[in-house]
């Protein structure tokens, strides 16, 4: 039995949280947090970005510790075995690695409630000093050593398999004795602390001219004396006889405990002697298990007891010192008042933070358990889909309830903070104004400040302990009944029966954007760090070479720059993976492999949802594919191009496209440069494929959304060229009737209401949702519409160097040659083009602009508000009643229009993510959450998930303040956003830092808890002004992009000082190119981002068809 392999070590918390990398020291600096606020932002096309393939060989089922079995119960045992062994494996190298680089959670500097970032739990009553609850329980077997505990059984069976002569009951007896020795040792340690406190030697005395009695009897000692009838008083001052008796009693207890330890040790040695084949490795394994699964919790509690005793000791001495100064009645009362209000403030602060940590650790309040009583038990007569639906309702209801409780806790914290500040300021005001008998000498105020510091530290330690217990509860999941409750996390929609085990479901509940840590490094353990770094740097190196070649940078200079950047990358990222992260990464790798196996065996399919939320859909593969086939058969947007793939057909198509390009070049419609830019190299073309994402927006209905890949397709170059040509011109024409986002919509709506004063009590709002946005019409009609649009809006017959007819000819090539494969057939698109191409949206925008001109013509003369965001239209209506507006809209569909839309006309509507109310001429708006799952779901992102979610979080905070007309609605949305991050695994440090920076951006920290509507109005106006500035930055970024002056670079990232590398990269770039004619800061914008390869969506979704046509 290998001692390293079977040693039980301190484990990681399997809550699959998003790690705060302690080595990325600049991540939470103001400069990094301001990066989002001080930058423009290009729109992200998720589907286009996620097409980049990755080599997933590292995740193919291998033999590194995973045994794939044929039944699900053994599979659960395999996962347990993996976790147990991985937690316990510490090689010498890993231990060195851990010593070299300790992962810690850096503390956040925060003005309101401060965040302590140790992973931390409690079972303590807040107001007592933990009582005299001794740890040792000689007549009771600890729960973690019971035969019903699966972790104990696994450890014991590992030993009995290696040493057949030892029985599992022998192992239990040994473990119980080890436990008893450790618990008595803990109790004896505490008794020594009590003795030092009684003797007055708990702390070294600080120099002070005041002589005070330093002996302090803790409440536990007073109780002990009364129990033994050694004292009849609990007074603070004790006689010399009582003092001597107390010390003697404590010494006697210490001796008794010492003898008890010796007795247990003798029993342990005697038991080991009876086991002939018992080895030191087996003993070490049992001892490690006892320490990790039992004693660790007791030591954490002991450490808190010691800390609280020290705080009590210091506080009592300060109290005596204060009274020694002979304060008057006011000075005594003000000290008490300030202490009492400070205590309430600290308690309120910790209660608020603890509520948020409950969400992070998925530990609902016990009082919320009544919410889940309506869930039916799963049996043969119940559909698991219904069970999942009930659970989703409970998830949201529990989070809604927690949001209300957090709002209440915030109100309490704000009130306590205000009361404390008022009392403190009153004391100083009385002192400054020389109010009679209300002066405060320096000696007294110094003592008060010291007591306040002690009070803050005391409550901080209690809070840390409580949070540690939440963390431990997730580790000791077999003995924590809270895990039986339905918690908060819900990023998985289940639409089929399955036999996945809880830990697999827990991982899937992190959603498609979750990235298991350090997978490249973990799967390259047999390679050097230098080799791993080369892999990570390779893509950036390739991109830089392309840039230097494109801009004709001198070869010697480009090599020098590459070397500098490569050295910087290597120096910063060459670090071993800490052993704890490595263990966790290995466990999650094996868990992913077990999920893959389960999917194949149970015929399950996993897809991210079509709403671009961080949500997985789990369904039956056969049913899902049947729905996809049905969609394809009924759709008029696609036609079969070839039922059998022939390689020469694709080549002939590419030759035909190139021939058409040659004709355009021959008749000088396009230049040689454009011709060579668009010329298609058949060897580099990838045949696009079709896959489907589930649309879950309608309750009890799953519909299919087709996604066609486009990167490196035959039409990819032409589509990109045309979009780069058309989009800037189209955006300029459409700008007056286009909403950029929710803040832009709100600015225009508020102008309509407050400046134009057009809102009346009878004003109606109308929204139109275009349902066929990406397949509006047949190709020729689309081409003709684009031609009409250009003729109507261009001053000449050309857009830049191309005539309108040439643009139409290029559009013909693009639209008519879009093909893709699905299963064993090749299809052509009869309408629209792939949604993964940016040109598709540009064409739809042009078509709708022409169509909607009939609406705008009607509204323009009435000074109504009209605008569109992609496939959604909003306008106001004062012209007549609802029936006449309905008749008007009906005319838009009666004229053989291909546009399909759903309309809503009312005084209350929802547009984008905004709920809009006309309350008798008064406008009321708030954030609207469309679906049950969407409210607490993060967006689906690609690239670097944490950085992308950080940016989206800041954007959502701005959206919340711009769209919430009511301060109460804003506060509720703020808490909702916080809970969304916490329930999805982001740390409280991540959340608090972002929120504090958001309020601090306009120096409005007090706004976070304030109920002042006037202050809120000013705060809101500041953010509207900011958005105007950010739109300008975004427009400038678009201009760089339109002129070909935007360079976008990225590199693969796992761990390390990402922000520091980005900073040094830009410093190097500026140093070498500050006077370059095209690459200087003034001429070119360089964007450098990091990318994570192995998200759960990449590892598990398998969107690329298995039966790939070659």
Residue, then its C-alpha position, 0 to 999 in steps of 0.5 A: x500500500x503506497x503511503x503517498x497515494x493512500x495518505x488522506x490530506x486536507x481536501x478541496x471544497x467541491x463546490x466548483x467555485x471560480x477561483x480568485x488567482x492570488x498571483x494575479x495581483x492587479x486583478x482588483x486594482x482601480x486601474x484594471x477595474x476602470x478598464x471597462x469604464x474607460x474603453x469602447x466595446x465592440x459587439x460580441x458574436x458568441x456563435x462566431x467566436x466559439x467556432x474556434x476548435x480546440x484539441x480535446x485529446x487531453x479529455x479523451x477517456x484515458x487510463x490515468x485513474x478512471x475506471x469506466x464501469x457498467x452500472x451507475x452505482x459503481x460509477x458513483x463509487x469510482x467518482x468517490x474513489x477518484x476524489x478520495x485518492x486525489x485528495x490524498x495524493x501529495x508527491x514530493x514535487x507537489x509539496x514543494x510546489x505548494x510551498x513555493x506558491x500558496x494560493x490565498x484569497x486576497x482581502x478586499x478593501x471595502x468601505x462597507x461591509x468588509x469582506x474577509x476572504x478566507x474560505x470560512x462556517x459557525x455553530x456558535x451563538x453570536x452573543x456567547x463565548x462558546x460556553x464550556x462545551x468540552x470536545x471530548x465525548x468518550x461514550x459517543x462514536x463521532x458520526x464520521x467514524x460510523x459504519x454508515x459513513x461512506x468516506x469512512x467505509x472507503x478508507x477502511x476498505x482500502x486498508x482491509x483490501x491491502x491487509x486482509x487479516x484486519x477487520x473493519x471494526x478494528x480500524x474503527x476502534x483505532x480511529x475512535x482512540x485516535x479521535x479521543x486522544x486528539x479531542x482531549x489534547x484540544x480540551x487540555x490546550x483550552x484549559x491552559x489558556x484558561x489558566x493563563x487568563x486567571x493568572x494574568x499571563x495571557x498577554x504580555x503587559x504593555x507599558x502603562x503607568x497604571x497598575x491594574x489587576x490583570x487576572x481575568x476569570x473567563x465565564x467558563x472558569x467561573x462556571x467551573x468554580x461554581x460547579x465544584x462549589x469552590x466559589x459563591x460569586x461571579x464578581x470580577x474581583x476575587x480574593x487571594x484564597x479564591x484565586x489560589x483555589x481556582x488555579x489549583x482546580x485548573x492545574x488538577x484538570x490539566x493533570x487529569x487530562x494528561x492522564x486520560x491522554x496517556x490512558x488512551x495512548x496505552x489502549x491504542x498501542x495495545x490494540x495495534x499490538x493485537x494486529x499482527x500485519x498492521x503497518x505504519x502506512x495503514x496507521x498513517x492513513x487512519x490518522x490522516x483521515x481522523x485529522x482531515x474529517x474530524x479533528x480539523x473542525x474541532x481545531x477551527x472551533x478551538x482557535x476561535x475560542x482562543x481568539x474570543x478569550x483573548x478579545x475578552x481578556x483585552x477588553x476587560x483590562x481596557x475596561x478596568x483601565x478606563x474606570x481607573x481614570x475615574x470618568x464622570x457619569x457622562x463619560x461612562x455612559x457615552x463609552x457604553x453607548x458607543x460600545x453598544x452601537x458598535x456591537x450592533x453595527x458589527x453584528x449587522x455587518x456580519x449577518x449581511x455578509x453571512x447571508x451572501x456567503x450562504x448563497x455562495x456555498x449553496x446553504x439556504x436558511x433552514x427557514x426556507x425549507x418550507x418552500x419545497x414541500x410541494x415537490x413530488x417524490x420521484x418514482x415510476x409514476x412521476x416524470x423527472x421533467x416535472x420534478x426539474x420544473x418544480x425544483x427550478x421554481x423552488x430555486x428561484x423562490x428561495x433566491x427571491x426570498x434571500x434577496x428580500x432578507x438581504x435587502x432587510x439586512x442591508x437596511x439594518x446595517x445602514x441604520x446601525x451604521x448611521x446610529x453609530x456614526x451619529x453617536x460618535x459625532x455627537x461625542x466629538x461635537x460635545x467635546x469640541x464645543x466644550x459642553x460642560x462635563x462632556x469633555x473627553x480626555x485623550x486617555x479615555x478616547x484612546x481606550x474607547x478606540x482600542x475597545x472598538x478595534x477589539x470589537x470589530x476583530x472579535x466579530x470578524x473572527x466569529x464571522x470567519x468561523x461561521x463561513x468556514x463551517x459552510x465550507x466544511x459542510x460542503x466537504x463533509x456532505x454525508x453528515x450535513x443534512x442541509x445538503x438534502x435541501x434544494x439549494x440555489x444553484x440552477x444552471x441545468x434544465x433537465x428534460x429527460x430521465x437520467x441516472x447521473x449522480x449528484x456530483x456530476x449534476x453539481x458540476x453541470x449546474x455550473x453551466x457551459x461557461x465554467x472552466x475546470x482549472x488548469x487542464x492543460x497543465x494537469x494533462x501535461x504532467x509529464x512535460x516541463x513547464x517550459x513546454x507547457x508555456x510554449x503551447x500557451x504562447x504559440x497562438x500569440x506568437x503566430x498572431x504577432x508574426x502575421x501582424x509584423x508581416x502585414x505591416x512590414x516590420x523589419x525582421x530583426x526588429x520583429x524578432x527582438x520584439x517577439x523575444x521580449x514578449x516571449x521572455x515576459x510571458x515565460x517569466x510571468x506564467x512559468x509557475x507550478x500548479x499548486x497541489x490543491x488546485x492540481x488535485x481539484x483539476x484532476x478530480x474535475x477532469x475525471x468527473x468530465x470523463x465520467x459524464x461523457x461516459x454516462x451520456x453515451x451509455x444513457x443516450x443523453x445530449x447536452x446543449x447550451x440554451x439558445x438564449x445565450x444564458x449560462x444554462x445547459x439543457x439535458x435531453x434525450x438524444x433520440x428525442x432531440x434529434x427527432x425534433x431537429x429533423x422535424x424542424x429541417x423537414x418543415x423549414x422553407x429556409x433550406x433546400x437539399x443541395x446533394x443527398x450524397x457528398x461528392x468532393x468534386x461538387x464542392x470544388x466545382x462550386x468554389x471554381x464557379x465562385x472564383x470564376x464569378x470573381x474573375x469576371x468582376x475583376x476582368x470588367x474592372x468592377x473590383x480591383x486586383x487587390x480586392x480580387x486576391x483578397x476574396x479569391x477562395x483557396x479550396x485547400x483552406x475551406x471548411x465545409x460548414x455544419x449545422x447544429x441545433x440549440x434548444x429554445x426554452x423561452x416558452x414554458x413547457x415547450x422546447x423548440x429548435x434554433x439552428x446554428x450554422x458554422x461559418x468560419x473558413x467557409x467558401x463564403x466567409x471572405x466575401x461575407x466579411x468584406x461586404x460587412x466591413x464595407x456596408x456596416x459603417x454606412x448602414x449604421x450611420x443611416x440607421x442611427x436615429x432609429x436604432x437603440x444601442x442598448x437599454x441605457x440608450x433606449x431609456x435616454x430617448x424614452x426619458x427625453x420623449x417624456x420629460x423634454x418633449x413632454x409627449x407622454x399623456x395618460x392615454x399614450x400607448x406603447x407598442x412593441x413588435x418582435x420579428x420572428x424571422x429576423x435572419x430569414x426575411x425573404x428570398x435571396x433575390x428580394x434581399x439583393x434588390x432591397x439592398x440595392x434600393x437602400x443604397x440608391x436611396x441613401x448614396x449621393x452617387x452610384x458608388x459606396x467607396x470603390x464599388x458600384x451598387x451593381x458590383x455590391x449586388x453581384x458580390x451579394x449574389x455570390x455570398x447568398x447563393x453559395x452558402x451550403x452546409x452539411x447535416x448528417x449525410x446531406x448537403x443543404x443550401x440556404x433559400x433564405x437568409x445566411x448563417x447567423x454566425x456571420x456578421x453580414x447576416x445581421x447587416x442585411x436584415x437591418x437594411x431590409x427591416x429599415x426599408x420595411x419599417x419606413x411605412x411605420x416611421x412615416x406615419x409616426x414622424x409627423x406626430x413626434x412619436x418615439x420610434x426605434x429598433x434593436x435588432x429584431x425588436x421594435x418599440x414606438x409610442x402612439x397618441x394618434x388614436x385608440x388601440x383598435x385603430x393601431x391594430x388595423x394600421x399594423x395589419x396593413x403591414x402584413x396584408x400586402x404580401x409582406x414576408x415579415x412575421x412579427x408578434x405585436x403588443x399594444x398597451x400602457x404596460x409593455x416589456x421591451x429589451x430587458x425593461x418593464x415600462x409602465x404609463x401610470x396615468x401620464x407618469x412613467x415607471x420603469x424597472x428591469x424585467x426578467x423574461x424567464x424563470x431561469x433567466x433571472x439568476x443566470x449569467x450570460x453565456x460568454x466565450x474567451x476568458x469567462x471570468x473577465x467577460x462576466x466581470x465586464x457583463x456585471x459592470x454593464x448590468x449594474x449600469x443598466x440597472x441604474x439607468x432602467x430603474x426609475x425607483x430607488x427600491x427597484x434599483x436596490x432589488x436589482x442590485x441584490x439580484x445581480x450580486x446573488x446571480x454571481x454568487x450562486x454561479x460560483x463567483x466569490x464575495x470578493x469578486x462581487x463586493x469589489x465590483x459593486x464598490x468600484x461601481x459606486x466609487x466611480x462617481x464617489x457615491x459610496x453612500x448611495x449603496x444603502x441610501x434611501x434618499x431619492x434625490x441622491x439617487x436621481x443625481x447618481x442616475x444622471x451621472x451614469x446617463x452622462x457616462x453612457x454618452x461618453x462610452x458611446x463615443x469611445x465605442x464609435x472611435x473603436x468602430x472607426x479604428x476597426x472600419x479603417x483596418x487599424x484595429x489589431x486584436x490579439x489573444x493568448x491561452x491562459x490558465x493561471x498567473x498574473x494575467x493583468x501584469x502581462x497585459x500591462x507589460x505587453x502594452x508597455x513593450x508595444x508602445x516602446x517599440x512602436x511609439x513613432x511607427x507610421x502605422x503601429x503607433x498608439x495614435x494610428x492603431x488600436x491594439x486589443x489584447x485578451x486572454x482565452x480559456x480553452x476548456x469550458x464545459x461547453x467545449x468539453x461536453x456539448x459535442x456540437x460538431x456532428x459525429x458523422x462528419x463528411x470528409 
